[in-house]
Amino acid sequence: MLDYDKTYDMETLYIGGMERFAEFYNGIKFKCTKIDYHSQTGKVKYMLIEQITE
């Protein structure tokens, strides 16, 4: 997040409430800049989503 120059785990955002996150950041644009997949399952293992506007 550019507001605090900090990276948050998705679990942290989820615990804080996705509705609350959407309320505070609904006007801000984000971009997925990196995505990794599990080699065995092909499912998403890691996503880096960066804030691109304030």
N, CA, C and O atoms as a printed pandas DataFrame, in Angstrom:
     atom_number atom_name residue_name chain_id  residue_number  x_coord  y_coord  z_coord
0              1         N          MET        A               1    0.828   -1.170    0.000
1              2        CA          MET        A               1    0.000    0.000    0.000
2              3         C          MET        A               1    0.880    1.244    0.000
3              4         O          MET        A               1    1.821    1.352    0.787
4              5         N          LEU        A               2    0.574    2.151   -0.865
5              6        CA          LEU        A               2    1.350    3.380   -0.935
6              7         C          LEU        A               2    1.138    4.267    0.286
7              8         O          LEU        A               2    2.024    5.034    0.663
8              9         N          ASP        A               3   -0.043    4.159    0.906
9             10        CA          ASP        A               3   -0.347    4.990    2.070
10            11         C          ASP        A               3    0.680    4.814    3.177
11            12         O          ASP        A               3    1.074    5.776    3.836
12            13         N          TYR        A               4    1.106    3.571    3.372
13            14        CA          TYR        A               4    2.008    3.253    4.473
14            15         C          TYR        A               4    3.329    2.656    3.992
15            16         O          TYR        A               4    4.168    2.279    4.810
16            17         N          ASP        A               5    3.521    2.567    2.678
17            18        CA          ASP        A               5    4.716    1.945    2.104
18            19         C          ASP        A               5    4.944    0.582    2.757
19            20         O          ASP        A               5    6.038    0.275    3.231
20            21         N          LYS        A               6    3.885   -0.223    2.769
21            22        CA          LYS        A               6    3.917   -1.515    3.438
22            23         C          LYS        A               6    3.248   -2.575    2.578
23            24         O          LYS        A               6    2.348   -2.272    1.795
24            25         N          THR        A               7    3.689   -3.819    2.726
25            26        CA          THR        A               7    3.092   -4.960    2.045
26            27         C          THR        A               7    2.271   -5.746    3.051
27            28         O          THR        A               7    2.717   -5.988    4.173
28            29         N          TYR        A               8    1.057   -6.150    2.644
29            30        CA          TYR        A               8    0.168   -6.907    3.518
30            31         C          TYR        A               8   -0.098   -8.277    2.915
31            32         O          TYR        A               8   -0.236   -8.407    1.698
32            33         N          ASP        A               9   -0.171   -9.299    3.761
33            34        CA          ASP        A               9   -0.601  -10.626    3.334
34            35         C          ASP        A               9   -2.104  -10.579    3.092
35            36         O          ASP        A               9   -2.814   -9.811    3.741
36            37         N          MET        A              10   -2.584  -11.383    2.174
37            38        CA          MET        A              10   -4.014  -11.454    1.894
38            39         C          MET        A              10   -4.785  -11.866    3.144
39            40         O          MET        A              10   -5.901  -11.399    3.371
40            41         N          GLU        A              11   -4.196  -12.733    3.948
41            42        CA          GLU        A              11   -4.845  -13.174    5.175
42            43         C          GLU        A              11   -5.110  -11.996    6.104
43            44         O          GLU        A              11   -6.154  -11.941    6.753
44            45         N          THR        A              12   -4.170  -11.052    6.171
45            46        CA          THR        A              12   -4.331   -9.869    7.009
46            47         C          THR        A              12   -5.509   -9.029    6.533
47            48         O          THR        A              12   -6.312   -8.561    7.340
48            49         N          LEU        A              13   -5.609   -8.840    5.217
49            50        CA          LEU        A              13   -6.727   -8.081    4.667
50            51         C          LEU        A              13   -8.039   -8.810    4.909
51            52         O          LEU        A              13   -9.049   -8.184    5.230
52            53         N          TYR        A              14   -8.031  -10.118    4.758
53            54        CA          TYR        A              14   -9.243  -10.920    4.953
54            55         C          TYR        A              14   -9.728  -10.850    6.397
55            56         O          TYR        A              14  -10.922  -10.692    6.652
56            57         N          ILE        A              15   -8.800  -10.967    7.331
57            58        CA          ILE        A              15   -9.146  -10.908    8.757
58            59         C          ILE        A              15   -9.719   -9.542    9.112
59            60         O          ILE        A              15  -10.647   -9.444    9.915
60            61         N          GLY        A              16   -9.165   -8.483    8.514
61            62        CA          GLY        A              16   -9.655   -7.128    8.768
62            63         C          GLY        A              16  -11.017   -6.863    8.155
63            64         O          GLY        A              16  -11.691   -5.899    8.517
64            65         N          GLY        A              17  -11.421   -7.712    7.232
65            66        CA          GLY        A              17  -12.730   -7.562    6.597
66            67         C          GLY        A              17  -12.618   -7.028    5.185
67            68         O          GLY        A              17  -12.185   -5.896    4.969
68            69         N          MET        A              18  -13.006   -7.841    4.233
69            70        CA          MET        A              18  -12.922   -7.430    2.827
70            71         C          MET        A              18  -13.896   -6.281    2.542
71            72         O          MET        A              18  -13.625   -5.438    1.687
72            73         N          GLU        A              19  -15.032   -6.246    3.256
73            74        CA          GLU        A              19  -15.976   -5.151    3.065
74            75         C          GLU        A              19  -15.346   -3.831    3.496
75            76         O          GLU        A              19  -15.503   -2.805    2.833
76            77         N          ARG        A              20  -14.642   -3.876    4.598
77            78        CA          ARG        A              20  -13.960   -2.669    5.103
78            79         C          ARG        A              20  -12.856   -2.236    4.141
79            80         O          ARG        A              20  -12.697   -1.046    3.873
80            81         N          PHE        A              21  -12.103   -3.189    3.628
81            82        CA          PHE        A              21  -11.066   -2.885    2.648
82            83         C          PHE        A              21  -11.676   -2.210    1.427
83            84         O          PHE        A              21  -11.165   -1.195    0.953
84            85         N          ALA        A              22  -12.760   -2.769    0.922
85            86        CA          ALA        A              22  -13.433   -2.204   -0.252
86            87         C          ALA        A              22  -13.958   -0.801    0.043
87            88         O          ALA        A              22  -13.915    0.073   -0.822
88            89         N          GLU        A              23  -14.451   -0.587    1.254
89            90        CA          GLU        A              23  -14.961    0.728    1.641
90            91         C          GLU        A              23  -13.858    1.788    1.600
91            92         O          GLU        A              23  -14.079    2.894    1.107
92            93         N          PHE        A              24  -12.684    1.458    2.112
93            94        CA          PHE        A              24  -11.585    2.413    2.188
94            95         C          PHE        A              24  -10.835    2.589    0.866
95            96         O          PHE        A              24  -10.321    3.672    0.585
96            97         N          TYR        A              25  -10.770    1.527    0.053
97            98        CA          TYR        A              25   -9.923    1.565   -1.138
98            99         C          TYR        A              25  -10.696    1.414   -2.449
99           100         O          TYR        A              25  -10.100    1.088   -3.475
100          101         N          ASN        A              26  -11.996    1.643   -2.434
101          102        CA          ASN        A              26  -12.785    1.428   -3.647
102          103         C          ASN        A              26  -12.452    2.393   -4.782
103          104         O          ASN        A              26  -12.745    2.079   -5.936
104          105         N          GLY        A              27  -11.859    3.543   -4.510
105          106        CA          GLY        A              27  -11.506    4.492   -5.552
106          107         C          GLY        A              27  -10.068    4.383   -6.025
107          108         O          GLY        A              27   -9.622    5.172   -6.858
108          109         N          ILE        A              28   -9.347    3.414   -5.501
109          110        CA          ILE        A              28   -7.930    3.253   -5.821
110          111         C          ILE        A              28   -7.759    2.091   -6.788
111          112         O          ILE        A              28   -8.423    1.062   -6.662
112          113         N          LYS        A              29   -6.869    2.264   -7.748
113          114        CA          LYS        A              29   -6.622    1.201   -8.725
114          115         C          LYS        A              29   -5.434    0.355   -8.296
115          116         O          LYS        A              29   -4.445    0.854   -7.760
116          117         N          PHE        A              30   -5.565   -0.940   -8.549
117          118        CA          PHE        A              30   -4.520   -1.914   -8.232
118          119         C          PHE        A              30   -4.185   -2.697   -9.495
119          120         O          PHE        A              30   -4.995   -2.776  -10.419
120          121         N          LYS        A              31   -2.989   -3.273   -9.529
121          122        CA          LYS        A              31   -2.545   -4.050  -10.687
122          123         C          LYS        A              31   -1.804   -5.282  -10.193
123          124         O          LYS        A              31   -0.953   -5.191   -9.307
124          125         N          CYS        A              32   -2.129   -6.434  -10.769
125          126        CA          CYS        A              32   -1.404   -7.662  -10.455
126          127         C          CYS        A              32   -0.105   -7.644  -11.259
127          128         O          CYS        A              32   -0.128   -7.700  -12.489
128          129         N          THR        A              33    1.025   -7.568  -10.559
129          130        CA          THR        A              33    2.318   -7.454  -11.239
130          131         C          THR        A              33    3.119   -8.753  -11.245
131          132         O          THR        A              33    4.116   -8.870  -11.957
132          133         N          LYS        A              34    2.674   -9.736  -10.444
133          134        CA          LYS        A              34    3.384  -11.010  -10.433
134          135         C          LYS        A              34    2.421  -12.095   -9.984
135          136         O          LYS        A              34    1.618  -11.892   -9.073
136          137         N          ILE        A              35    2.510  -13.240  -10.628
137          138        CA          ILE        A              35    1.681  -14.379  -10.229
138          139         C          ILE        A              35    2.497  -15.658  -10.420
139          140         O          ILE        A              35    3.104  -15.872  -11.469
140          141         N          ASP        A              36    2.500  -16.497   -9.396
141          142        CA          ASP        A              36    3.192  -17.790   -9.435
142          143         C          ASP        A              36    2.165  -18.888   -9.203
143          144         O          ASP        A              36    1.182  -18.701   -8.486
144          145         N          TYR        A              37    2.414  -20.045   -9.828
145          146        CA          TYR        A              37    1.507  -21.180   -9.719
146          147         C          TYR        A              37    2.222  -22.365   -9.089
147          148         O          TYR        A              37    3.429  -22.531   -9.263
148          149         N          HIS        A              38    1.477  -23.193   -8.355
149          150        CA          HIS        A              38    2.012  -24.444   -7.825
150          151         C          HIS        A              38    2.338  -25.357   -9.004
151          152         O          HIS        A              38    1.540  -25.497   -9.931
152          153         N          SER        A              39    3.488  -25.962   -8.960
153          154        CA          SER        A              39    3.898  -26.823  -10.066
154          155         C          SER        A              39    3.047  -28.086  -10.158
155          156         O          SER        A              39    2.818  -28.587  -11.259
156          157         N          GLN        A              40    2.576  -28.608   -9.035
157          158        CA          GLN        A              40    1.801  -29.851   -9.049
158          159         C          GLN        A              40    0.315  -29.630   -9.326
159          160         O          GLN        A              40   -0.299  -30.400  -10.064
160          161         N          THR        A              41   -0.265  -28.581   -8.737
161          162        CA          THR        A              41   -1.719  -28.388   -8.862
162          163         C          THR        A              41   -2.106  -27.397   -9.947
163          164         O          THR        A              41   -3.227  -27.433  -10.453
164          165         N          GLY        A              42   -1.184  -26.512  -10.306
165          166        CA          GLY        A              42   -1.485  -25.481  -11.297
166          167         C          GLY        A              42   -2.322  -24.341  -10.737
167          168         O          GLY        A              42   -2.701  -23.429  -11.471
168          169         N          LYS        A              43   -2.614  -24.388   -9.433
169          170        CA          LYS        A              43   -3.395  -23.328   -8.798
170          171         C          LYS        A              43   -2.482  -22.185   -8.378
171          172         O          LYS        A              43   -1.266  -22.349   -8.268
172          173         N          VAL        A              44   -3.088  -21.026   -8.145
173          174        CA          VAL        A              44   -2.322  -19.845   -7.761
174          175         C          VAL        A              44   -1.651  -20.074   -6.414
175          176         O          VAL        A              44   -2.286  -20.478   -5.440
176          177         N          LYS        A              45   -0.362  -19.807   -6.388
177          178        CA          LYS        A              45    0.439  -19.947   -5.176
178          179         C          LYS        A              45    0.722  -18.576   -4.562
179          180         O          LYS        A              45    0.737  -18.430   -3.340
180          181         N          TYR        A              46    0.943  -17.575   -5.409
181          182        CA          TYR        A              46    1.367  -16.247   -4.950
182          183         C          TYR        A              46    0.925  -15.201   -5.963
183          184         O          TYR        A              46    1.056  -15.403   -7.171
184          185         N          MET        A              47    0.406  -14.094   -5.474
185          186        CA          MET        A              47    0.061  -12.960   -6.327
186          187         C          MET        A              47    0.578  -11.691   -5.671
187          188         O          MET        A              47    0.403  -11.485   -4.470
188          189         N          LEU        A              48    1.212  -10.851   -6.459
189          190        CA          LEU        A              48    1.640   -9.539   -5.976
190          191         C          LEU        A              48    0.740   -8.502   -6.646
191          192         O          LEU        A              48    0.769   -8.317   -7.863
192          193         N          ILE        A              49   -0.055   -7.838   -5.822
193          194        CA          ILE        A              49   -0.982   -6.827   -6.321
194          195         C          ILE        A              49   -0.523   -5.484   -5.776
195          196         O          ILE        A              49   -0.460   -5.286   -4.563
196          197         N          GLU        A              50   -0.203   -4.559   -6.683
197          198        CA          GLU        A              50    0.344   -3.273   -6.281
198          199         C          GLU        A              50   -0.666   -2.154   -6.507
199          200         O          GLU        A              50   -1.421   -2.152   -7.480
200          201         N          GLN        A              51   -0.655   -1.213   -5.586
201          202        CA          GLN        A              51   -1.498   -0.026   -5.693
202          203         C          GLN        A              51   -0.858    0.900   -6.718
203          204         O          GLN        A              51    0.323    1.227   -6.603
204          205         N          ILE        A              52   -1.630    1.330   -7.727
205          206        CA          ILE        A              52   -1.046    2.175   -8.769
206          207         C          ILE        A              52   -1.560    3.610   -8.734
207          208         O          ILE        A              52   -1.015    4.469   -9.428
208          209         N          THR        A              53   -2.599    3.894   -7.942
209          210        CA          THR        A              53   -3.064    5.267   -7.739
210          211         C          THR        A              53   -3.283    5.501   -6.255
211          212         O          THR        A              53   -3.428    4.558   -5.477
212          213         N          GLU        A              54   -3.303    6.778   -5.873
213          214        CA          GLU        A              54   -3.543    7.114   -4.461
214          215         C          GLU        A              54   -4.948    7.597   -4.259
215          216         O          GLU        A              54   -5.333    7.925   -3.137
